[in-house]
Amino acid sequence: MVQSFFEAGAYTFLMIALLLLAVLRNIRDSLIVMAPLVLAGLLTVATTVLINVPFNFANVIVLPLLFGLGVSSGINMVVRGRQQGERSLMITSTPRAVLFSALTTIGSFGSLAVSQHPGMASMGLLLTVALTYTTLCTLIVLPSLRYVFAKPAPRVSP
């Protein structure tokens, strides 16, 4: 099971990285999209220990799903940031749209957490946690990374 989990995670990560390179056509922007997803994955794994819900056969799919579901928000933020240029990404409607889209997905998967089936309930709980972290990281970390790693403006000589 552990080997299959690592294989699924590695294949998911690789395919999403290739997709990002194809869509964004920029390594820096692709890494900026992936960074919040990796952070959200690490936070999710840490939370499984804190809330005592270990990975099992039923919920092991959470991390590959986290990457698959979370990448769309990052792509939307980066593409909108490119359109904004030097202006702040956070003043646009895109972060709000990403938030509301994520909240509907969190609500959908969160409803699984109240399921009678223990496997479905643990998967719903972990997906809710994972998607919450993904949303927070995308809305906080991604704009910060875009600001820090922005291309420097050309200098105008006096």
C-alpha positions in Angstrom: 0.0 0.0 0.0 2.8 2.4 0.9 4.6 1.8 -2.4 1.4 2.4 -4.4 0.7 5.6 -2.5 4.2 6.9 -3.3 3.8 5.9 -7.0 0.4 7.5 -7.3 1.7 10.7 -5.7 4.8 10.8 -7.9 2.9 10.2 -11.1 0.3 12.8 -10.1 3.0 15.4 -9.3 4.9 14.6 -12.5 1.8 14.9 -14.7 0.7 18.1 -13.1 4.1 19.6 -13.5 4.1 18.7 -17.2 0.6 20.1 -17.6 1.7 23.4 -15.9 4.7 23.7 -18.1 2.5 23.1 -21.2 -0.2 25.6 -20.1 1.9 28.3 -18.5 5.0 27.9 -20.7 7.2 29.2 -17.9 9.2 27.3 -15.3 9.1 30.0 -12.7 5.3 30.3 -12.9 4.9 26.6 -12.8 7.0 26.4 -9.7 5.0 29.2 -8.1 1.8 27.2 -8.7 3.3 24.0 -7.3 4.8 25.6 -4.1 1.4 26.2 -2.4 0.3 22.7 -3.3 3.4 21.1 -1.8 3.0 23.3 1.3 -0.7 22.3 1.6 0.3 18.6 1.2 2.9 18.9 4.1 0.3 20.7 6.3 -2.2 18.0 5.5 0.2 15.2 6.5 1.0 17.0 9.7 -2.6 17.5 10.5 -3.3 13.8 10.1 -1.0 13.2 13.1 -2.6 16.0 15.1 -6.2 14.8 14.6 -5.2 11.2 14.8 -6.7 10.2 11.4 -3.9 8.1 9.8 -3.7 7.3 6.1 -5.4 4.0 5.2 -6.8 2.2 2.1 -9.9 4.4 2.0 -8.3 7.9 2.3 -4.8 7.4 0.7 -6.2 9.1 -2.4 -6.4 12.4 -0.6 -2.9 13.8 -1.5 -3.1 13.0 -5.3 -6.6 14.6 -5.3 -5.2 17.6 -3.4 -2.8 18.2 -6.2 -5.3 17.6 -8.9 -8.0 19.8 -7.4 -5.7 22.6 -6.2 -3.8 23.2 -9.4 -6.7 24.9 -11.1 -6.8 27.7 -8.5 -3.1 28.3 -8.9 -3.4 28.5 -12.7 -6.2 31.0 -12.5 -4.2 33.2 -10.1 -1.1 33.1 -12.2 -2.8 33.8 -15.5 -4.7 36.7 -13.9 -1.5 38.0 -12.3 0.1 38.0 -15.8 -2.8 40.1 -17.1 -2.5 42.5 -14.2 1.2 43.2 -14.8 2.6 45.4 -12.1 -0.8 46.0 -10.5 -1.8 43.9 -7.5 -3.4 40.6 -8.2 -5.4 40.8 -4.9 -7.5 43.8 -6.0 -9.1 41.7 -8.8 -12.1 39.5 -8.5 -10.0 36.4 -9.1 -9.1 35.6 -5.5 -12.8 36.0 -4.5 -13.8 33.6 -7.3 -11.1 31.1 -6.3 -12.3 31.3 -2.7 -16.0 30.7 -3.6 -15.1 27.9 -6.0 -13.0 26.2 -3.3 -15.7 26.6 -0.7 -18.2 24.8 -2.8 -15.7 22.0 -3.4 -14.8 21.9 0.3 -18.5 21.7 1.2 -19.1 18.9 -1.3 -16.2 16.8 0.1 -17.0 17.9 3.6 -20.4 16.2 3.4 -18.5 12.9 3.1 -17.1 13.5 6.6 -20.6 12.8 8.1 -21.0 9.5 6.3 -21.8 6.3 8.2 -19.0 4.5 6.4 -15.7 5.0 8.4 -13.6 5.0 5.2 -15.7 7.6 3.5 -15.9 9.7 6.6 -12.1 9.7 7.0 -11.6 10.6 3.3 -14.2 13.4 3.6 -12.5 14.8 6.7 -9.0 14.7 5.2 -10.2 16.1 1.8 -11.8 19.0 3.7 -8.6 19.7 5.6 -6.5 19.3 2.5 -8.6 21.6 0.4 -8.8 24.2 3.1 -5.0 24.3 3.3 -4.8 24.4 -0.5 -7.1 27.4 -0.6 -5.3 29.2 2.1 -1.9 28.6 0.6 -3.1 29.6 -2.9 -4.6 32.8 -1.7 -1.7 33.8 0.7 1.5 32.1 -0.5 1.0 32.2 -4.2 0.6 36.0 -4.5 3.5 36.5 -2.1 5.7 34.3 -4.2 4.7 36.2 -7.4 5.7 39.4 -5.6 9.0 38.1 -4.4 10.0 36.4 -7.7 8.6 39.1 -10.0 10.7 40.1 -12.9 12.5 43.3 -12.0 11.2 46.3 -13.8 13.6 47.8 -16.4 15.6 50.7 -15.1 15.2 54.0 -16.7 18.4 56.0 -16.9 18.2 59.7 -16.0 
